[in-house]
Amino acid sequence: MSSTIYTIDHFAEIIQAKSFISNPELKVTRLVIDSRSVIDPESSLFFALSSKRDGHEYLEDAYANGIRSFVISDKAYLEKFRDANILLVENVLLALQTLAIAHRDQYDLQVLAITGSNGKTVVKEWLYQLLAADFNIVRSPRSFNSQIGVPLSVWNITEEHTLGIFEAGISKENEMEALQKIIKPGIGILTNLGEAHDEGFASPKDKLLEKLKLFKDAEVFIYAPEYTLGLPVSELPGQRKFSWSTKQKADLQISFIEPIEGRNYVRAIFKGAEIECLIPFSDRASVENGIICWATLLSMGYSPEEADARLEKLTRVGMRLELKNGINQCSVIDDSYSADISSLAIALDFLNLQNQHPKKTLILSDLHETGKDQTELYTEIASLLKQKNLNRLIGIGPHISASAELFEMESSFFESTPDFIDHFPAVHFNNETILVKGARKFEFERISKLITQKVHDTVLEIDLNALAGNLQFYRNKLKPKVKIMAMVKAFSYGSGSFEIANVLQYHKVDYLAVAYTDEGVALRKGGITLPIMVMSPEPSAFDAIIKYQLEPEIYNLDILNSFISFLPADTYEYPVHLKVNTGMNRLGFEEKDLSELLETINGSRKVKVVSVFSHLVASEDEHHDAFTKLQIQRFNTFAQKISEGLDYKFIWHISNTSGITRHPEAQFDMVRIGIGLYGYDGGIPKNRGLQAAVVLKTTVTQVIEVEPNETIGYGRNGIMPNGGRTATVKIGYADGYNRRFGKGTGKMLVNGKLVPTIGSICMDMCMLDVTGLSVKPGDEVIVFNGELTIADLAEQIGTIPYEILTNISQRVKRVYFYE
């Protein structure tokens, strides 16, 4: 929120809008792009952006939430809000960016900008930790680094700030110039150059050159030569360059990195002298990000001794909300890494996204460093909690406790975290969603541990932002008004039930599909209101289908007649979906059934066909493209004949995940997205453009030194002729790690190194050959992620990615992340 006072008239002048203003002196302090995320509606200006969905569709929601000022580009909405302030522009995003440029130009502060393929947010947050003692810092919230996120970040600059730290991300050519004009950095940092967003550029060099535009007027440019693709130093930006490297001569030349008890000791040559630092993390990415921060401090004039002292105190950045199973049938949302009004509003929106429990509870600490006096701050928080329909508040800290009378909902207050823990047995939680939100100093991880079910050391992590991003990836490929049915059968491909469905419902998919009725019932009980198609509607489940308003797939005359007979006599037009066989030869009506099918449907008004669909057999494989086109043709013909036989319209759909990316002619009225939501599409080389949404990880239980010719595991199937070291990890075939991964077939990542299994896979554990590596009990082990993918694992044992994902046992705890 900006401290500069702008009136709506002033905004109109800045963005050169055609204005229709009912209250020209209205003061605006907040910019809003999501009608669901409103903190102070009276002082908010809503931008109807058309990035993912057309923001004009949500004007009425924003108005209902109390907003009365809007920037729009569609004249059709001018008449709808006669008592509001309307600023009409040609391009709403450009208007937002223009406003941010004007705001940035008012402040003469040092600004540090970060770009790169990975690590931007961590480097930003660590630099905040390292520099907060010397500067009043404004920084990007979370990972706000896009064409929209950057202007919203810069809008937070006030006259009190002495340093800005902003990150900038791009996904295609000609995006960085706009961000450079908004940020205007004096210090620039390039973290690295990976494969992310390669699809948006002609070459890695083109991507690098686009990123470097951010620093065209920078005084200092901090970089590693390994990531500048051999560009001459003279072609790099920055009046002064500061390089770091682990491989070649540089201003900060790393000479030695040694792991020491979960930390890394680093030595380097700087200005001809040997210096050192201790980075308090063990993983490779953290070490690189720590070195970047080290280089930044040195480039800014900090002494090596001071830089070392500060780096050693870095704390891990928890950038994501975690959704976990809690005690007493509760769900727990852990978001204790940041505590300010904006992040609280985001967390409350995520809380409201969860519909699986009737009650919503917030455990909130005092908020510090907000720039507001206590009464103003907690009055605003109380208003926000009321607006977000919170049921219960547990406040922890002297300041929030002193403001208890401001909160109208059920509430209780404690002076400190130890005070809450002492009274915990008397604080009852049952069948509710609990958001834990606290400043770092309150150590709310102790509270999260109390209310969270004990987690098996083997965990499947699901990144809900990545899932939503993949949904948008496919949505961007659809023609206007094409609907989306999301496949959430088989426990959402092993990743969860209502947790996934809630996100899909929030992001406005049109339909969900499950395999069996009980899956649909679980979603209804979890608060899902979207239409749900049941693909295998057994007659024994017809009663539950009707009770929970599920929609059956009808694939032959027997199931059609059985369902019609089961429906009560007064039923009228119950929705059903007809499946037709176009070449899968598994389920579906044949063309020979057409006459009797139409006669049955037209003879009973108990049912109404809401969709007709079929199933592509090999949409991902170019070798079968001719057959795919034949299927599409057959479907078109069959659906047209059904349409001619009915006196109403219905939805047509045949396209699946790979069909969307490879066969746009098959979109019809709706498409079905399945495993693509999780980052895998067999029709896209290397899944380019998708994000890995699931990570399976476990831990090392024990490390054993093995003598030469000793054997490992059941049946003595593993042998080490020369001896070595093995690490036993907590995953086995009962967790879904197939026995075929044994004897070196399977590979896992330990401390960033790919290591093979050794011996047979056991029920609850297996062994890895970690000879030559520094590994200890408790170390994290990656079974699959974005680097070691489910496709890699499938190839190892000769199966398909679907089997890898769906075979993960229910005893493996699911933890959901949302940024």
N, C-alpha and C positions, 0 to 999 in steps of 0.2 A: 504494500500500500504506500503510495506516495504521500509525502508531507506537504508538497506544493499544492496550493488550493487552485483547482481549476473549476470554472463554471462551464455549463453545457455550451454556452455561447463561445467560450474560448476554444473548446474542443472543435466546434464547427469551423472556426477560423483556421485552426491548425491543419485539419484534414481536408479543408476546402469542400465541405459537405453542403449539399442543398438541405437547409434545415427547416423542420416543421416543429417549432418549439412552443410548448405551453408554459414552461417555467424556465426562462432564460438564466435566472440567477442560481439555479440548482447547482450545488457544489458536488463534484464527483471525485471520489478518492479511490474507488476500486474498479478494476477492469475485469469483466466476466465473460467467459467463453462457453461455459457449461451451465445450462439452466438449473441443473441439480446441485451445483456448488455455489450457493449464495450465502454470504455472511451478513452483509449490511445492504439490503436491497435499495434503500432510499438513496444511498450515495454510490450506487453501482451503475456502470455503463456496460450494456450487453452488446457484444459483437457477434452478429449472425454470420459466422464463418462457414465456409463450404469446403472444409478439408476432408473430413471423413464422412460426415453426413451434412446435409444442407441445414445450416444453423437457423434458417428461417422457419423450419418445421418446429422449432422449439421456442419460438417467440411467445406463444401463448402460455407455455409452461413458465417461462421467465416472468411474464406479466403476472401470472397467478402467484408466483413467489415474491411479488412485491416490487419488481424492477419497473421503473418508469422511464428509462432512457435507453435508446437503442441505436446502433449503427447497422444499417441494412443496405442491400443493393437491389432488392426486388420491390418495385413500386406497388405491386399488388397488395402489400401489407400496410400501405399508408393509411387506409381507411379504417383499419381494425382497432387502432389504439389512439383515438382522438385526444385523450387526456395525457398522452405520453410525449416525451421529447424524442423526435425521430431525426436522425442524421442520415441522409441518403447519399451514398457514394457509389462509384462504379466498382470498386474492388475493396471489400471489407478487410482482407488481410493487409493490403497495402496501407489502408487507413490506420490499422493497428500499428504497423511498423513505422509509419510517418509520425504518429503520436509518440512512440518510444524514442525516435531520433530527436524530436523536439525536447523531450524530457531530459534525455542524456546530455544535450547541449547546454543545459542550464548549470551543470555541475563540473567543476574542475578538480577531479579526483584521479588518483592513480588507478588504472584498470589493468588487471591481468586476465588474459583470455586463454582458454585451453581448447584445443581440438585434437583429433586423432581417431583411430578406429576403436580403441578400448582404453579403459582406465580414466576417462575424463572426470567422471563424478568422484571417484576415489581420490584422485589428485587434487581436485577442487576442495573436497572436504578436509583432506590432510593439510593442505596449505592454510585453510581456515584455522585448524588447530594450531599450526605452527606460527601463524602471524597475528592471531587474535590479541596477544598481549601488547602489540605495538600499534594496531590499527582498529578503527571501528569499521567492520567489514560488512558489506552487502554482497550476497552471493546468490547464484542460481538456486532456486528451491529444487531439491532432489535432482533429477536430470532434465531440467527444463532447458533444452539446447536446440530446439527446432526453430523453424520460421515463426512459429507461434510462441514457443517457450522462451526464446531470447527476449522479445519485446516485453513479455510479462515479467521477466526477471529484472530487466533494466528499469522497469516502472517502479521497482522497490527502492531506488536510490533516493536518499534524502540528504539535506544539508549536513546532517551529523556524520555521514559516512566519509571516511578518509581513504578507503581502498575498496575496489570492486573486484570480485573474482567470478567470472562468467565462463560457462562452457558453451561451445558451439558445435553442432553436428549437422552434417549434410548427407543427402542420399542420392543426389544427382547433380549434373552440371548447372552452373549459373545460379546457385543458391547462396554462396558465401558472401557475395558482394553486399547483399541486403543486410546480413548479420554484421559485417564489418562496419557498416555505416551506423548501426545501432550501438555496438559495443565500443568502438574506437579504442582498442587496447594500446597501452604503452609497452606492456610486457606480453610476449606471446610464447606459448608452450605447445609443442607438438609431442603428443604422448607416443604414438607409434603409427604404423601403417599396416593394417591387416586386410583381410578379405571382405570385411563388412561393407555392404552396399556397393560391391564391385559391379553389380549389374547396372548401376546407374551411370557408369563411366566407360568410355571407349578403352581405357587402359589404366593400370595402376598409376602411371605417371600423370595422366589427366586428373585422376582423383587427388593426387598429391598437390598438383598445381592449383586445383580448386580450393583445397584446404588452406594453402599458404596465402591465399588472397586475404584471409582474416588478419594477417600481420603486415600488410603492405606499408602501413605507416608506423609500425612499432619501433620503439627505441631499442628494445632488446628481444632477441629471438633465441629460445632455448630448445635444443633438439639433439637427437642422436643421429650421426651420419648414416647409420644402418637403415634409417627410415626415410632418407631423402633420395634414394634411388640413384645415387651418383651425381646428383645435380652439383655443379660447381658452387663453391661458397659464394661467389660473386652473384649468383642467381637466386640466392636465398634472401628472404626479407629481413628487415631489422637493421637499424643503424649499427648495432653491435650484436655479434653472434656469440652464443655461449653453448659449447658442445659438450656432450658426455658420451662415453662409449665403454663397452666391455671388451671391444675387439680391436680398436685402433686408436691412434693418437687423437687426443681431444683435450679441451680445457679441463675437464674432469675425467681423467683416464682411470677407469676401474682396473685394478691389478689383482684383486683377490676377494673372493666371497666364500665365507666358511659358515655352514650351519652350526649353531650352538644352542642346544636345548630349546628348540622352537623359535629361535631368533636367527638373524644372519649378521655376522660381523663382516664389514666391508672396508677394504683399504683402497686408496686411490692416490694418484699423483695430481696435485693442484698447484699451479705456479711454481713448479719445480720441487715441491716438497711433498713428503708422504703424509697424508691425513687419513682419518678413519671415522667410521660411524657405526652404530649398532641399530639395525632395523628390527623392530620387535615382532617380526612375522617370518614364517618359514616358506610360504608358497612363492613360486617364481614370479607371478604377476605382482604380488605385494612388494617383492624386492625391487622390481623394475620401477614401480610407482614411487617407492621410497627414494630411489636414486634420482628420479626426476625432481622430487621435492628437495632433495639435497642440492642438486644443481641450481634450482631456483633460489634457494636461500643464499648460496655462495654468489650467484650472479647479482643478487640484491645488496651485497656487501656485508652479509653476516660472516663472522669469523668461523673457521672450521670447528673450533671448540664449542661455540654457541650453537651452531647447526647440529652438531653431534648430540649435545645435551637435549635439544628440542626433539630431534628425531626419535630418540630413545623412548620418549614419552607418548608417542603416537598411539591412539587407540583405534580398534577396528571400526570401520564404518558399516553400520547396519542400514542399508539403503532401502530395505523393503519391509512392508508389513508382512507378518507371518500369520497364517491361519492354521490353527492346530486343534486337535481334539482336546477338550478339557475334562475336568472332573464332573461327575454327576450329570452326564449327557449335555454338557455345555460345549460351545465352540469358543476358542480364545484367539483374539487378534492381537498380536504383539507388535507394537509400534512405538518403541521407547527410545529411538535414536535421535529424534528431533522433537522439540516442543515449542511450537509457536502457533498462532491463530490459524495461519494458512494450512499448515500440515495437520492441525487438528480437524479442520473442515474436510480435508481430503480423507482422513481416517474415518470420520463420521459418515462420509458418503459410502465408503467401503463397508462400514458397519451396517448401513441401511440396505446395502446390496444383499446381505445375508438374510434369507427368509426362513431358515430352517428352525428357528426358535421364536416363540411369541414375545420374548422379553429381550430388551437391548440395554446393556449396562456399560458404563464407562468408569474406569479407574483412572483418575487424572491427578497429576501432581501440580504444585505451584509452577507457573510459567515465569521465566526470568528473561531479562534482556529484550523486552517487547517495546520499550520506550513509552509505555503507558503507566499512569498511576494505578494503584491497586483497584480502586472503585471502578474506574473506566474499563480496566481489563476484564474484571470478573462480571461486570454488567454485560459486556459484549459476549463473553463466553456463555453466560446464562441465557442470553437471547439466542445464541447459536444452538445450544442444546435443546431449547424449546422448539426452535424451527426444525431441527432434525428429528424431532419426536422421540427423544431419548426417554427411556422409562426409569432409569435408576442411575444415580451418580454416587461414586465413592471418591471423595476428595482427600488428598494426602498432602499435607504441608501447612504451615501456619497461616499463610496468606489466603489460600482458598478456604481454609477452615474459618477464618475471620469473616469471610464473605458468604457464609452459609445461608443467610436469609435471602440472598438473591436468587437461589435455585428453587424452582417450584416443584420439581419432580421428587420422587422418593430419593432420599439422600442420607449419607452418613459421612463423617469426617474424622480424620486422624492426623495427629501432629507430624508424624514421620512414618517412614516405611517400617522401622522396627515396631512402632506403635501398632500399625496395622497387623503385622505378623503376630504380635502378642495376642491380638484380639481375633485372629483368623478363625479359630474354632467356632466363634459365635457369629461370624459373617457367612450367611448361607448362600450358596449358588446352586441353581438347579434349572436345567433346560432353558438356558439363556445364552445369548452371544455376548461375550465380554471383551471390550476393547481396553487394552492396557496402554496408556499413553503418558509417559513421564519424562522429565528432564533427566539427563544422564546422572546427575549428582544424587538422584533419589534411588538409584540402583534397583529399578523396577524388575530387572531380571530375576530378582529373588521372589517377587510376587508371581511372575509368569511361571516360575518353577513350581510354585505351590498349587496353582490352579490348572496346570497342564498335565494331561496324562503322561505317564512315563513313556518315553519314546524309545522303541527298539533302535539299536545303533545303526541298523540299515534303514534308510529313509528314501522315499521317492519325493523329490521336490518338484512342484509344479509352479511354473512362472506364469501367473495369470495375465501379466502384461504382454508376455510373448504370445500367449494364446490369443489375446485380443488383437495383437499386431498381425498375427497370421490370418485371423478372420478378416481384418481390413485388407490384407494383401489380396485375398480372393475377392473381396467385395469390390476392390478397385478394377477387377477384370470383368465385372458383370455389366451388361447393358442396363440402361435405366429401367427401374421397376421390376427387375428380376428378383424374386424372393430367395431366401436362404433357409434350407432345412439343415440343422446341425445334428449329426449322428452322435448320440451319447449312449449307445448300447454298450454292453459288456463293461459296465462301471466306467463309462466314458473312456473306453480303450484302456482300462486299468488305472485311470488317473483320478477318479472320484465320481461322485454322484451329484448331489445338489450343489457342491462347491463349484463345479464346472458349469452346471446348468444356470446357476445364479448369474455368472459372468456373461454367459451367452444371452440370457434374458435382458440383462442390463444393457448390452450392446445391440439389442433389438434385432436378433434373428427372428424369423417368422414362424419357424416350426422346430420342434425337437423330434427325434426318432429314437425309440428303444427297441430292443429285441423282444423282451417279454413283459407281460403285464405288471409283474411285481416291480420291475424297474420304473415303470411309469407311476405306479402307486407311491413309491418312495419319493419320486420327484414332487408329486402333488403334496405329500405330507411335508416336504421340505419347502413349501411355499411357491412352487413354480406354477405360473398361471398360463404359460404359453400353450398353444395346441401341441399335443403329443401324439405321434403315430406309433402304434404297436405293430411290429413287423411279424410276430408269431403269435397271433391271438388264439390261444387254445380255448375250446368251448368251456372247459372248466373254469376259465377266468372271465367269461362274459359278464358275470355279475359285477366283478371289480372294475371292468372296463367301463361299464355304464355308471357305476357309483362315483368313479373318479374322473368321469368325462374324458376318457381316453378315446382315441380314434383308431379302429382296427384296419390293418392291411388285409384286403380280401383278395385271395389269389386263385380260388377255384369256386365252382358252383356249390360244392358241398358246404364249404365254410360260409358262403354267402347265405344259403338257405338256412343253415343252422343259426346264424346270427339274427336273421330276420325273424325266425320262429321264436327266438329267445326274447326279442324286444317286446316290452309291454304293448298291449293293443293300441293304447293312445299315443304311442311314440310317433313323432313326425320329423322326418328328414334327419335321422341320426347320421353324423358325418362318417363316411368310410373312404378308403383309398383303394383303388383297383390296381393290382400289379399285372402287367402283361409280359409274356415271354417273347423276347426278341433275339434270343441266342444264348442266354445263360443256361437254359434248360435245367433249371433248379425248381423254381416256383413261378406261377403266373398263368393267366388265361391264354389260351391259344385262339387263333383266329376262328377256328371251327366252333368255339364256344360263344362267338359274338351274338348270334341270334338269340340264344337262350338267356345269355347274360342280360341283354337289353330288355328282353321280355320280363325277366324276373324283377329288375330294378324298376321298370316303368309300371309293373303290376303291384308294387308295394311302395307307398309313400313313407314307409317307416325309415328308409335310408335315403341318403343323398350322397352322390359321388362328389367329394371335394377335390380329389386329384386322381389322375391316371399316370402311372409311372412304369419305368422299366429299369434294368440294371446293365450298365456297360461291363463287358467282360474283360477287356484289356486296353482301356483308354490310355494307359501310361506307355504302351509299347508301340513304337512306330512300325514294327514288323506286322502288326495287326490292324493298322489304320484302315485298311480296306474293309475289314470286317466291322470295325467300329462305325464306319460310315454306313455300312449296310444295316447295322442295328438302329442307327439314328433314323434311317429311311423307313425301316419296318415300323418303328415306334410312331413316327409321324403319320404313317398310313393307318395304323391301328387306332391311335388316339383320335384321328379325324373321323373314322367310322363311328366310334363311340360318341363323339360330339354330335354327329348327325343324328344319332339315335336318341339323344336326350334333349330335353327342352330347356336346358340351362348350361351355363359355362362351368368349367372346372380347371384346376391347375394342371399343367403338363410338366413332367420332369423326368429326366433320364441321366443327366450329367452328374458325375461324382468328382472327387478331389482332382484327379488328373484330367478329367474331362474339361474342367473349368480352364485349366492352363493350356490344354492342347487342342481342344475341340470347341471353340466358341460358338459354332453353329448349333451345338447341342444344348444351349442354355434354356430355350423355351421360356416357361413362366417361372421356374424355380430350379435351383441346383441343390445338391446334397454334399455337404462338406464333412469329411471324416478325419482321417489321420493327418491330413494337411494342417489341421488346427494345432497339432503338436509338433509341427516343423518338418514333416516328411511328406514328400510328393515324388512318387516314382517317375513322374513325367518331367521333372525339372532336374537338370544336371547339378549335382552337389547341393540340391535343395536351395539353390540361389534365390535370395530374397526372403526366405523363411527363417524364423528363429527357433532354436531348440527350446521347447517349452517344458521338457521334463529332464531331470537329472536323477539318476539312481546312484546313491553313495553309501558307503559303509565305513568301518574302521578296522584298524589292526588290533587284534587281541593279544598276539604274542609273536615275538621274533625268536627263531631258533637257529643256532649254529649247527650245521649238519656236517658230519665227518664224511670223507671220501667213501663212495659206494654205499652210503646209508640210503634207505628208502623212505618214502613219504606217503602216508595215507593208506586207505583200505586197499587190500590186494597187492600191496607193495608196488603200485603202478607208477609211482614217481621215484626216480633214482637220480642221484647226483654223483657221477663218477669222480669228480674232482672236489666234492664237498661244496659248501656255500651257505647261504642264508635263506630261510623261508619266513614268510609272514603269513600267519593264519588270520583270515578276515571273516567277519560275521555275516556271511551270506552263503546259502546253499540251495539245493534243489527244492526244498520246502518253501523258499522265498521266491522261487521262480527262476533261479539261475540253473539252467538245464545241465544235466550230467554230461551232455556232449561237449561242454566247454572244458572238460577236464583234460589232463595230460598235455598241457601246453596249447591246446586249441584256442582257449579263451585268453583275452588280454584285459588288463585293468591299468588305470593310471594311479601311480603312487608318487606323490610329490612331483607331479608333472612328467614322470617317466613311465613309458609303457612297459609293463612286465607281464610274463606269461603265468598261467596257472601251472601247478605241478601236482601230479597225482590225481586221484579221483575227486570229483566234487562230492562232498558229504551232504547230509540232510540240512544242517544248520550252518555250515562253514565250508571254507575251502582254503587251499594254500597257494601262495604266490612265490615265485622265485625272485627274490630281491637281492641276489648276490651282487656285491659291489655298491649297493645303495645305502644311504643313511636313513634308516627306517626304525621307528620305535612304536611301542603300543600306544594306541590312541590316535595315530596318524590317520588322516582322511584318505579314503580310497574311492576313486570314481569308477563305477561299473559302466555307465554310459553318460554322455553329456553332448554338448555341441561339437566337441572335438573328436571324441570317440563315440560315434553315433550308433543308434539302434540299427541302422543299415549295416554298419561295420560288424556288429555282433551277429546280425542275421547271416551275413556272408560267412562268418567264422564257422557256423554250424549248419549251413545249407538250408536256411529257412527264410521267412519273410519278416520285415519289421513289425507287422501287426502281431505276430506271435510273441516276439520279444516283449512288446509293451503289454499285451493283454495277459501274459503269463505271470506277471508280478503278483505275488501272493497278497491276500488281504491282510496278513499279519505284518507286512511292511507298512509302516506308518506313512501317511501322506501329509506333507507340509506344504501349504499354499503360500506363495509370495505375491505381493501386489505393491507396485511402486507408485 
